[in-house]
Amino acid sequence: MKKLIQDRLNMISDLDGRRMLRSVLFDVYENVVDYNMKMYELLEKRIYSETSDFVEKFYIYTCIEMVDKIDPIDDFLHPMVPDDLVEAIYDMAEINERLRSGEPVVIASVYMKCPATVLKKLLDQKKAYKGSIKTDRHIHEVNVQLKPCRKYVDVIEKLYRAFQNNGIEWKTINCPYAYKFVDVILDTPLSMEKSESIKEISVELAEYEKFRVPNVIPLWNVAQIEGVEKEFPALMPMIDRIVYEHTISLDDHGVQNGYLVDFNMEEKKDFIYSRRKEKELVIVSTSSEQATWGLIKIENIENADQGRYMGEMLTNKRDLGFTGRYSSVKSMVIRTRGEIARLLQSYEDISNQLIFREVEIYESYHEPPETFDLNSFIDDNIRVDSYKKIMLMLFGANNRDDYLLEEKMSFLVSEIQILFPEYKCIGELVE
């Protein structure tokens, strides 16, 4: 606006008139323009703040790393199962007892760097493989079988329960690595003395040996911590009961991170809800006792030391833009192909690798699905699968040699499945 006024003034040839008019305009009108621009900027900031991504502090990042290269004081990524860093101690008496009773004995978990189709074929064969257990006294030849490893999926489910208990919207975890592990199950009667100590376990996977990557575990930006109250709980009378506000300062843990209250079902009766302030977490409870609270901390990406991890870092972070944020705030229902495409493209890292082509609806679908539901632990007690139509989503791929391709596609399909619970969503790669 100021430039426009100056251009118009420059067109006046009478210099005295130009000087007089400039004095009037700039003394009076310039302040009006400055005020309007300031108010416009404040309005713009308010609109963007009210349509901010409210799960921004709860995005999950994952990757894999060699055990001996993991930094135990890393401020960003932590082992999904902390016990993975603890050297396994085998109780010979317990192993022998479980073998006698027919219970499976997991002696190791192995990461398989292969496509999902190859891993499925390996597990479907239910084949016995040769292995050996070296102790401080003998080398025992054994047979083992491979089964899907559930321990990392179980911790994802536990995180989902924490999100639900804290009233935070759940977003599918983009962690394909969790589905690449197999458990090595002891399949041989074993006679070892109670005093024997296992030193080494080795397995030969025949034609699949080339896919095995030893001493690798998955990492994510989730850590369990303790939040200590430094003040006595504040009494908050309500119409039907008395509750107490427990305030935990986040200065020591990092105000940039996300936090969830972590509790088991026995403790849930005391917990009502939590709310976040800029530098505090307020926990509302029926308990009046000052306590130490178990918290789940979601580390912010600004804590990351970029480029130092072994595997590709993956995330469920969305780049929604203003339109996407507005849709989320208003809970707008997605009903068009364009809206589905926009949502899938908001996952920038994956949308650059998988290109959404089309969506098709079928009464039934008899081909083996190329994807699986990453949120299988979410219960749907209203709709019956047998009555659902099939929503088939077709994708193209920039790199078909990516061994994580099926899991990445499953992540995108699982996100759409949450939005379309009345359908059974599956994905398929096309040329």
Number of C-alpha atoms within 10 A of each C-alpha: 10 12 8 9 14 13 11 10 18 13 9 13 9 10 11 10 12 16 12 10 14 17 12 12 15 15 11 11 15 15 12 12 14 13 11 12 13 12 12 12 11 11 12 11 12 12 13 14 11 12 19 18 19 14 14 13 17 24 23 23 23 25 24 23 18 15 15 9 11 19 10 10 8 12 16 20 29 22 22 22 15 12 9 15 13 7 7 12 9 13 13 18 15 12 21 19 11 13 18 11 8 11 14 14 17 17 15 15 21 21 22 22 18 18 17 20 11 15 19 12 10 16 14 11 10 11 12 16 17 15 19 16 17 17 15 11 13 12 14 14 13 18 18 23 22 24 17 16 20 13 16 18 18 14 14 19 18 14 18 21 18 20 20 13 19 18 13 14 11 18 19 22 23 27 28 23 22 25 20 20 26 20 20 23 19 23 20 13 13 16 12 17 11 12 11 16 17 19 14 11 14 13 18 14 19 9 8 14 11 11 16 17 14 12 13 22 25 25 25 22 25 24 18 16 15 15 20 17 15 13 12 14 21 14 14 13 10 8 5 6 8 13 20 22 20 27 24 20 19 20 11 8 15 15 17 17 19 21 27 24 22 22 16 10 8 7 9 13 11 14 18 14 15 20 14 15 12 10 15 15 22 18 19 21 21 16 16 16 11 16 15 13 17 16 19 21 22 23 28 23 18 11 15 14 12 10 9 9 16 13 16 13 17 19 20 23 21 20 15 20 13 14 10 20 19 18 14 16 13 10 9 10 11 14 10 9 13 11 13 17 16 14 19 21 20 17 17 16 16 20 20 11 18 23 19 21 14 14 17 10 14 12 9 13 13 5 6 7 12 15 22 17 19 24 21 11 14 12 8 10 6 8 12 9 13 8 12 16 16 18 23 20 22 19 19 16 18 12 10 13 10 13 16 20 21 20 24 21 29 24 25 27 25 26 22 22 19 16 13 15 14 17 20 22 26 24 23 17 19 11 8
